[in-house]
Amino acid sequence: MKKMKFNNLLLVLALISIILVGCSSNKNQAQGSSSKDTKLDYPTKSINFIVPFAAGGSTDTVARGIAETAPNIIGQSMVVVNRPGASGTIGTAEGAKAKPDGYTINLVTGTSLAMQPLLKDLNYTIDDFKFISSVVYNPLLLVVDGNSPYDSIQDLIGHAKANDQTLKVGHPGVGTVNDIAHAAFFNSTGIKTSNIPFKANNESIAAIIGGHIDIAAVHPMESSEYLRDGKLKALGIFTPERLDLFPDVPTIGEELTKAGIDSPYNNYDFSAWYYLAVPKETPDEVVNFLRENMKSVLEDESFKKNADNLKMTIRLIEGEEITNQLKEMEKTNETMIKDFGIGKE
C-alpha cells in the first residue's frame, strides 16, 4: 500500500515537471518569435529628399530619377525639395541639421562636403553625416557653342593667347567641381578668364548657346542632347582616360600634353560624385534599411534605363568607404586652393 502511494507521488511529480518544462519552453519560443518577427516601423510616411541645387541641373536630375523609382521599393514616396544657393551649401546645411529620423535624405556632392567647408565658415562638416551610398559618378566636359571657331583645345589656346582674349567662363558656384576644374585648366594654359556664376549647369549651357559666355565645364546629363544636336561642341573631358560615352572626345591631359603644358592636374579626375546622406544621429537600423533599399533602387532596371538615357554613370560605394574618399578629396582640395587661389577675390 505504501509502495503504491509512493509510486503515485512520483507520477504526480513527473507530470508537474513535464508541465513546467513545457510552459518554460513555450514562453522562450514565444519570446524568440516576438524578437525575430519584430519589424522596423519605417517608413510610414513620405520622405523629403533635399537637393542643394536648382531644378533642371544634374543633381536635380539624379534626385528625380531616384524619387521616381524608390516608391516601388520602399513603399513610400520621396518628395524632391530644391534648396539652391551658395554653391550647394544651403541645402547641405539644412540636411545636416534635419531631424535624424530618416524622413529627410540629402543628395550631397563631393565639393559641398570636401571643398566648401575649406572656403567658408559653415555649420557642417563631413563628420555631420552618415552616408547611405554613392549614386552616380558624373564626369565634366569642356564645351563651347556649336558655332564657335574653336574645334579643339589647341585652337582655344592659340586664339586666346594670340588675341589676348579674356574668356567668359560659366560655373554653378565658387568652389564647385566645375570651378575647380576651370581653375586647374586655365591656370595651366595661362588663358585669362572672367568667371560668371550661375545656380546650375543648365544655366551655363543656356548662356553659352545665347552668346553670353564663351565656355564652361558641364556634365553629360545636361549637355548630351545639345552635343548631339550640334548646339554645343566638346573640346575635352576632365578624366584620366577617354570614356565610352564620348570615345571621340580627348582627355584634357591628352590635349595639354600636345600643347607642351605640364601640370600635376593634367590627368586628375574632376568628376562629381553624388551621395545619399542623413544626419549623423540617424539610427543605424534606419541607415541600414535605406542602404539596402537604395541599392535596390540603383539596381532597378527602370532606374538603370533612365540613367543610361541621361548619360549617368552609376557607381556604388557605401558607408566608411565614402567617408574615406571624401577625406582624400579634402586633402587634394586644400592643395588646389593654395595653388589656384580658389575663393579669393
C-alpha positions in Angstrom: 0.0 0.0 0.0 2.8 2.4 1.0 4.6 1.4 -2.2 1.6 2.3 -4.3 1.3 5.7 -2.7 5.0 6.4 -3.2 4.7 5.4 -6.9 1.7 7.7 -7.3 3.6 10.6 -5.8 6.5 10.0 -8.2 4.0 10.1 -11.1 2.5 13.3 -10.0 5.9 14.9 -9.6 6.9 13.8 -13.1 3.7 15.2 -14.6 4.3 18.6 -12.8 7.9 18.6 -14.2 6.7 18.0 -17.7 4.2 20.8 -17.5 6.7 23.3 -16.1 9.3 22.4 -18.7 6.6 22.7 -21.4 5.5 26.1 -20.1 9.1 27.4 -20.0 9.7 26.1 -23.5 6.6 27.7 -24.9 7.5 31.0 -23.1 11.0 31.0 -24.6 9.7 30.2 -28.1 7.2 33.0 -27.8 9.9 35.4 -26.8 12.2 34.3 -29.6 9.4 34.5 -32.1 8.5 38.0 -30.9 12.1 39.2 -31.3 12.6 37.6 -34.7 9.3 38.9 -36.1 9.8 42.5 -34.9 9.9 44.8 -37.9 11.2 48.3 -38.3 8.3 50.8 -38.2 9.8 52.8 -41.0 8.9 54.4 -43.4 5.3 55.2 -42.5 5.1 58.5 -44.5 6.8 60.3 -47.4 10.5 61.2 -47.3 11.8 64.6 -48.1 14.7 64.5 -50.5 16.8 67.7 -50.3 18.6 68.7 -53.5 21.1 71.6 -52.8 20.9 72.9 -56.4 18.2 74.4 -58.7 15.7 72.3 -60.6 16.9 71.2 -64.0 20.6 70.7 -63.1 22.5 67.5 -62.9 22.0 67.0 -59.2 18.3 67.6 -59.5 18.1 65.2 -62.4 19.7 62.4 -60.4 17.4 63.0 -57.4 14.2 62.9 -59.6 15.4 59.6 -61.1 15.7 58.1 -57.6 12.4 59.6 -56.4 10.6 58.1 -59.4 11.9 54.6 -58.7 12.1 54.5 -54.9 8.4 54.2 -54.0 8.2 50.8 -55.7 10.9 49.6 -53.4 10.5 51.4 -50.1 6.7 51.7 -50.2 6.6 55.5 -49.6 7.0 58.5 -51.9 10.1 60.7 -52.0 9.4 64.4 -52.3 12.2 66.3 -54.0 12.9 69.7 -52.3 15.2 72.0 -54.1 17.3 74.3 -51.8 19.7 76.1 -54.2 22.2 78.7 -53.3 25.7 79.4 -52.0 27.3 76.6 -54.2 25.2 73.9 -52.7 25.9 74.7 -49.0 22.4 76.0 -48.1 20.7 72.7 -48.9 23.6 70.6 -47.5 23.4 72.5 -44.2 19.7 72.0 -44.0 20.1 68.3 -44.5 22.8 68.1 -41.8 20.6 69.8 -39.2 17.4 68.0 -40.1 15.6 65.8 -37.6 17.6 62.4 -37.6 14.6 60.2 -38.1 15.1 59.0 -41.7 12.5 61.3 -43.2 15.0 63.8 -44.6 17.6 62.5 -47.0 20.2 64.7 -48.6 21.7 64.3 -52.1 25.2 65.8 -51.4 28.2 66.3 -53.6 31.9 65.9 -53.1 32.5 69.6 -53.4 29.8 70.6 -51.0 31.4 68.4 -48.3 35.1 68.3 -49.2 35.7 71.8 -50.7 33.1 74.3 -49.5 34.0 73.9 -45.7 37.6 74.8 -46.7 36.4 78.1 -48.3 33.9 79.5 -45.8 32.7 79.1 -42.3 29.9 76.5 -42.4 27.8 74.8 -39.7 28.6 71.3 -41.1 31.5 69.0 -42.0 31.9 65.6 -43.5 31.5 64.1 -39.9 28.0 65.6 -39.5 26.6 62.9 -41.9 26.1 59.2 -42.1 26.4 58.0 -45.7 24.0 55.6 -47.3 25.6 55.1 -50.6 27.0 56.9 -53.7 24.6 57.2 -56.6 26.4 58.3 -59.7 29.8 59.4 -61.0 29.5 62.4 -63.3 32.4 63.5 -65.5 33.0 67.0 -66.8 33.1 68.1 -70.4 34.7 71.4 -71.5 32.2 72.8 -74.0 31.7 75.8 -76.3 29.0 76.9 -78.6 28.3 74.7 -81.6 29.2 77.6 -84.0 32.4 78.5 -82.1 35.6 78.9 -84.2 37.3 76.5 -81.7 37.3 72.9 -82.7 40.0 71.8 -80.3 41.8 72.9 -77.2 44.7 73.7 -79.4 42.5 76.2 -81.3 41.3 77.6 -78.0 44.8 78.2 -76.5 46.2 79.6 -79.7 43.4 82.0 -80.4 43.0 83.2 -76.8 46.7 83.9 -76.5 47.2 85.5 -79.9 44.3 87.9 -79.3 45.0 88.5 -75.6 41.4 87.3 -75.1 39.6 87.1 -71.7 37.1 84.2 -71.9 33.8 84.4 -70.0 33.5 81.1 -68.1 30.3 79.9 -66.5 30.0 77.6 -63.5 27.4 76.8 -60.8 29.3 78.5 -57.9 32.7 79.2 -56.4 34.3 76.0 -55.2 32.1 73.6 -57.2 33.9 70.8 -59.1 33.3 72.9 -62.3 35.0 75.9 -60.8 38.0 73.8 -59.6 38.4 72.1 -63.0 38.3 75.6 -64.7 41.0 76.8 -62.3 43.3 73.9 -63.0 42.8 74.2 -66.7 43.0 77.9 -67.3 45.9 78.4 -64.8 47.9 75.8 -66.6 47.2 77.3 -70.0 47.7 80.9 -69.0 44.4 82.0 -70.6 42.7 85.0 -69.0 39.2 84.4 -67.7 36.2 86.2 -66.2 34.1 83.8 -64.0 30.3 84.1 -64.3 28.5 82.1 -61.5 25.1 80.5 -62.1 22.8 78.4 -59.9 23.1 75.3 -62.1 24.9 73.9 -65.1 21.9 74.1 -67.3 22.0 77.9 -66.9 25.7 77.9 -68.0 24.7 75.9 -71.1 21.8 78.3 -71.9 24.3 81.2 -71.5 26.8 79.6 -74.0 24.1 79.0 -76.6 22.8 82.5 -76.1 26.2 84.0 -76.6 26.5 85.4 -73.1 29.6 83.4 -72.1 32.3 81.6 -74.1 32.9 78.3 -72.3 32.1 76.0 -69.4 32.7 72.6 -67.9 29.4 70.8 -67.6 28.1 67.3 -67.1 26.9 64.8 -69.8 23.4 64.6 -68.5 22.8 68.3 -69.1 24.8 68.6 -72.3 24.5 65.4 -74.3 21.3 66.5 -76.1 22.9 69.8 -77.2 26.1 68.0 -78.2 24.1 65.6 -80.3 22.2 68.4 -82.0 25.3 70.4 -82.7 24.4 73.3 -80.4 27.5 72.6 -78.3 30.9 71.2 -79.0 33.0 69.3 -76.5 36.7 70.2 -76.6 37.9 67.8 -73.9 36.9 65.7 -70.9 38.3 66.1 -67.4 39.1 62.4 -66.8 42.3 60.4 -66.8 41.1 58.3 -69.7 38.6 58.7 -72.5 35.1 57.4 -71.7 33.0 55.0 -73.7 30.2 57.6 -73.5 32.3 60.0 -75.6 35.1 58.0 -77.3 36.0 60.8 -79.7 36.4 63.4 -77.1 40.1 63.6 -76.0 41.0 64.0 -72.3 42.2 67.4 -71.1 45.5 65.7 -70.2 46.0 64.5 -73.8 45.4 68.0 -75.2 47.6 69.8 -72.7 50.4 67.3 -73.3 50.2 68.0 -77.1 50.5 71.7 -76.3 53.6 71.1 -74.2 51.9 72.0 -71.0 52.7 70.0 -67.9 50.6 70.3 -64.8 50.1 67.9 -61.8 46.4 68.1 -62.6 46.6 67.2 -66.3 45.2 63.8 -65.6 43.3 64.4 -62.4 39.7 63.2 -62.3 37.5 66.2 -61.8 34.3 64.2 -62.0 31.5 64.9 -59.5 30.3 62.2 -57.1 26.8 62.3 -55.7 26.0 60.6 -52.3 22.9 59.9 -50.3 23.3 61.1 -46.7 21.4 61.6 -43.5 22.2 63.4 -40.2 24.8 61.6 -38.1 22.4 60.8 -35.3 20.0 58.9 -37.5 19.6 55.4 -36.0 21.7 52.6 -37.6 18.7 50.4 -38.3 17.2 53.2 -40.4 20.5 53.8 -42.2 20.8 50.0 -42.9 17.3 49.9 -44.2 18.0 52.8 -46.6 21.3 51.4 -47.6 19.8 48.0 -48.5 16.8 49.5 -50.3 18.6 52.3 -52.1 21.0 49.7 -53.5 17.9 48.0 -54.9 16.8 51.3 -56.4 20.1 51.7 -58.2 19.9 48.1 -59.5 16.3 48.6 -60.7 16.0 48.1 -64.5 13.9 51.2 -64.9 16.4 53.4 -63.0 19.3 51.9 -65.0 17.5 52.6 -68.2 16.8 56.1 -67.2 20.4 56.6 -66.1 21.6 55.3 -69.5 19.3 57.7 -71.3 20.5 60.6 -69.2 24.2 59.6 -69.6 24.5 59.0 -65.9 27.3 56.6 -64.8 26.1 54.5 -61.8 28.9 53.7 -59.3 28.2 52.3 -55.9 30.3 52.7 -52.7 28.9 52.7 -49.2 29.4 53.9 -45.6 33.0 54.3 -44.5 34.4 54.0 -48.0 32.5 57.2 -48.8 33.9 59.0 -45.7 37.5 57.9 -46.7 37.0 59.1 -50.3 35.8 62.5 -49.1 38.7 62.9 -46.7 41.1 62.2 -49.6 39.3 64.8 -51.7 39.6 67.3 -48.9 43.4 66.9 -48.8 43.7 67.4 -52.6 41.3 70.4 -52.5 43.4 72.1 -49.8 46.4 71.9 -52.2 44.4 73.3 -55.1 43.1 76.2 -53.0 46.7 77.2 -52.4 47.8 76.6 -56.0 45.0 78.5 -57.6 43.7 80.9 -55.0 40.2 79.4 -55.3 37.7 81.5 -53.4 39.9 84.6 -53.2 38.8 87.8 -54.9 
